[in-house]
């Protein structure tokens, strides 16, 4: 069974075993909790120069409906893994509003909305809607599955895509401090290639009677903090490459994801017009890093983007940087 502490990962899969709750808890997210979550989302967007989103009552109703659907159908195989984003007509609690919320939303088990946002922004694929320039509204819903484990849903609305390229967003952004060191490999789909964990298989349908923070071989499933470059969906990114280095220091081994080199066929559906650097191992504390990306956009000349950031923890001087 999913352990409470293991919910610090993004496990988009339902709990295995047990009976369906006879009386699912109705949505119990308060207006105060919604406002805190909205404030957190907009603080993230403001940090990269994006406009705020509004809280939508209709989107909240859809998110609450999908959270209830997951509670009612928590033991049905159709809601396992990425199926948690879908609803099946005829199943208990099915609604079109809930189906839309699941399709366009982020889902996390074991944490409330504000805590969920911190997890999503520190992941790869679940980060992307937060930094979408066309996002203009969000809905928030909560319910519970067995053992009173909460399931939180944020569902975004995107206005029609604007003309032109729009902003090119790097995260962590230039000058960002206190960047986390690592990301647990609990996101589905996996952001790294199969077999990428020291040659071991990355099975997104791992058994949930194990701790999802630990692989089936008993090893911590953790990589370095993901660095992403994001454009409006629809742009064609080709001949892409990227690197991560310690400032004035050594290169950092990374997995590189792009539309041409997705980590898997499933992940290819979610990459859109994004590039990602995922360090093989957790980053060092208090260290300055420089991320570098290069690609052609829609067949144009090669372009380059960089961002320098510092990780959390005690400041440590980089090579060539004096102690302070």
Buried (B, 14 or more C-beta within 10 A) or exposed (E): BBBEEBBBBBBBBBBBEEEBBEEBBEBEBEEEBBEBBBEBBBEBBEBBEBEBBEBBEBBBBBBBBBBBBBBBBBBBEEBBBBBBBBBBEEBEBBBEBBBBBBEBBBBBBBBBBBBBBEBBBBBBBBBBBBBBBBBBBBBBBBBBBBEEBBBBBBBBBBEEEEEEBBEBBBBBBEEBEEBBBBBBBBBBBBBBBEEBBEEBEBEBEBEBEBBBBBBEEEEEBBBBBBBBBBBBBEBEBBEBBBBBBBBEBEEBEBBBBBBBBBBBEBBBEBBBBBBBBBBBEBBBEBBBBBBBBBBBBEEEEEEEBEBBBBBBBEBBBBEEEEEE
